[in-house]
């Protein structure tokens, strides 16, 4: 059987920039293990598979896979999938909303178009913010610093201690002192694996308010264990939770 797919670059206006995504707009007949194998073949951070909705008032059921597993929600896969569907199926009006059924819940994506071409997509997270306990134990910050190849002093704790945050997909949030610390951060796999249970998730979102540009509020990096993908260029689900 033959399947049509699209590869797109999300969160950018530059070809081959932003965050890569593969979209299968008609994925009926593919089993979960086949979807995972296809995702590993592309080796992007995510691939989406579009299926008919299970509830009539929604537009599609969307399954999102990383090279490691299926995940309940993600940011750039929703934006990219909505843009692909709007581009290929046509834009019926200047502004409309596509509703995607996902494991985490229904994800509405608002699409704005001009002359039948989608120009802007904005998602609404499927869940309210859920926060885990603050990691303020004696060794929490020091162990986290080792896991991300930094010194404990690089992690700010006055705004908040490191803690898990989720609006459909969990991330450990930690604020760093400055752009230098953010640039130097790298996951140490051995230390990070030991920290995962304490963090309650296998992804970490680091940010600093030292943005360096007047029209930018924060700079971020997201590290995870997704097969061979160690860092995501831009992570909508993490930034939704951070905001």
C-alpha positions in Angstrom: 0.0 0.0 0.0 1.2 3.5 -0.8 1.0 6.5 1.6 1.3 10.2 0.8 3.4 12.2 3.2 4.7 15.8 3.6 7.8 17.1 5.3 7.6 20.6 6.7 9.6 23.0 8.7 7.7 24.5 11.6 8.4 27.7 13.6 10.3 29.3 10.8 10.0 31.2 7.5 13.2 29.6 6.2 13.3 26.3 4.3 15.3 23.7 6.3 15.1 25.8 9.4 12.9 25.5 12.5 11.7 22.1 13.6 11.3 19.3 11.1 8.1 17.3 10.9 6.7 14.5 8.7 2.9 14.4 8.2 0.9 11.4 6.9 -2.5 13.0 6.1 -4.3 9.7 5.3 -2.8 7.1 7.7 -5.7 4.6 7.7 -4.4 1.0 7.8 -1.1 1.7 9.5 -0.6 -0.2 12.8 1.1 1.5 15.8 4.3 -0.5 15.3 4.4 0.6 11.6 4.0 4.2 12.6 6.9 3.9 15.0 9.1 2.3 12.4 8.2 5.0 9.9 9.0 7.7 12.5 12.4 6.1 13.1 13.1 6.0 9.4 12.6 9.8 9.2 14.4 10.3 12.5 12.8 13.7 13.0 11.8 14.6 16.5 8.2 13.8 15.6 6.0 12.4 12.9 2.2 12.7 12.8 -0.4 10.3 11.4 -3.8 11.7 10.6 -6.9 9.4 10.9 -10.7 10.0 10.8 -12.1 11.5 14.0 -13.8 9.2 16.5 -16.2 12.0 17.5 -18.2 13.7 14.7 -17.6 17.3 15.8 -13.8 17.0 15.5 -11.8 17.2 12.3 -9.3 14.4 12.7 -7.6 12.0 15.1 -3.9 12.7 15.2 -1.3 10.3 16.5 2.1 11.7 17.3 5.3 9.6 17.5 8.9 10.3 18.4 11.6 7.8 17.4 11.1 6.3 20.8 7.4 6.1 21.4 3.9 7.6 20.9 3.3 10.8 22.9 0.0 12.3 24.1 0.6 15.9 22.9 3.2 18.1 21.2 3.4 21.6 19.9 5.0 21.8 16.5 3.4 18.6 15.2 0.0 20.2 15.8 1.0 23.4 14.1 2.6 21.6 11.1 -0.3 19.1 10.7 -2.9 21.9 10.7 -0.9 23.8 8.1 -0.6 20.7 5.9 -4.3 19.9 6.1 -5.3 23.5 5.5 -2.9 23.7 2.5 -4.0 20.5 0.9 -7.8 20.5 1.7 -8.3 24.2 1.1 -9.2 27.1 3.4 -12.9 27.6 3.5 -12.7 31.0 5.2 -10.1 33.6 6.3 -10.1 32.2 9.8 -11.2 28.7 11.1 -10.4 26.2 13.7 -9.3 22.5 13.3 -10.0 20.2 16.2 -7.6 17.3 16.7 -8.3 14.3 18.9 -5.1 13.2 20.8 -4.3 11.1 23.8 -4.1 14.2 26.0 -7.5 15.5 24.8 -8.9 17.6 22.0 -6.4 20.2 20.6 -8.0 23.2 18.8 -5.7 24.9 16.2 -6.9 28.2 14.9 -5.8 28.9 11.3 -5.7 32.3 9.6 -5.5 32.3 5.8 -5.2 34.8 2.9 -6.3 34.1 -0.6 -6.7 30.4 0.3 -3.2 30.1 1.7 -2.7 29.4 5.5 -0.4 32.0 7.0 -0.8 31.5 10.8 -1.6 28.6 13.1 -2.2 28.9 16.9 -3.0 25.9 19.2 -4.7 25.8 22.5 -3.2 23.2 24.9 -5.5 20.3 25.7 -5.1 20.3 29.5 -4.8 22.8 32.3 -1.4 23.4 33.8 -0.3 20.6 36.2 2.7 21.2 38.4 4.8 18.6 40.2 6.5 19.2 43.6 9.4 21.6 43.8 12.7 19.8 43.8 14.2 21.6 46.7 15.9 18.8 48.5 19.5 18.9 49.6 20.9 17.3 46.5 18.2 18.2 43.9 19.9 21.2 42.4 23.4 19.8 42.6 22.4 16.5 40.9 20.4 18.4 38.2 23.4 20.6 37.5 25.6 17.5 37.0 22.9 16.1 34.7 23.0 19.1 32.5 26.8 19.7 32.7 26.6 22.9 34.7 27.5 24.2 38.2 24.7 24.5 40.8 25.2 28.3 40.8 24.0 28.3 37.1 20.5 27.2 38.2 18.3 30.0 39.7 16.1 28.9 42.6 14.7 32.3 43.9 12.1 32.4 41.1 11.3 28.7 41.6 13.0 25.4 42.2 13.2 22.9 39.3 9.8 21.3 39.0 7.7 19.3 36.5 5.1 21.2 34.5 2.6 19.9 31.9 -0.3 21.0 29.8 -0.5 17.5 28.2 3.2 16.4 28.1 5.5 16.8 31.1 8.8 18.6 31.2 11.2 19.5 34.1 11.5 23.3 34.2 14.6 25.0 35.4 15.6 28.6 35.1 19.3 29.4 34.3 21.3 32.4 35.3 22.2 33.7 31.8 22.7 32.9 28.1 26.2 31.6 28.8 24.9 28.9 31.1 22.1 28.0 28.6 24.7 27.8 25.8 27.0 25.5 27.9 24.2 23.2 29.0 24.4 19.6 27.7 22.7 16.5 29.0 25.0 14.0 30.6 23.1 10.8 29.8 24.3 8.8 32.8 23.4 11.5 35.4 20.2 12.4 33.6 18.9 8.8 33.6 19.5 8.7 37.3 17.5 11.9 37.7 14.5 10.9 35.6 12.5 9.2 38.3 13.0 12.2 40.6 12.0 14.6 37.9 8.9 12.6 37.0 9.6 13.0 33.2 12.3 12.3 30.7 12.5 15.8 29.2 14.0 19.0 30.6 13.2 22.5 29.5 15.9 25.1 30.4 15.3 28.8 30.0 16.8 32.1 30.9 15.4 35.6 31.0 18.7 36.9 29.8 17.3 36.9 26.2 19.7 39.3 24.6 17.1 40.9 22.3 14.6 43.6 23.1 11.6 41.7 21.6 12.5 38.4 23.1 11.3 37.5 26.7 13.2 34.2 27.3 15.6 31.9 25.6 15.1 28.1 25.9 16.6 24.7 25.2 14.8 21.4 25.5 16.6 18.1 26.0 15.0 14.7 25.9 15.6 11.0 25.3 13.8 10.4 22.0 15.8 7.7 20.3 18.8 9.5 18.7 17.2 12.9 19.1 18.7 14.6 22.1 17.6 18.2 21.6 14.5 19.6 20.0 15.1 22.9 18.0 11.8 24.3 19.3 9.2 22.7 21.6 5.7 24.1 21.6 4.4 21.8 24.3 7.2 22.8 26.7 6.8 26.5 26.0 3.0 26.3 26.5 3.7 24.9 30.0 6.5 27.4 30.6 4.2 30.3 29.7 
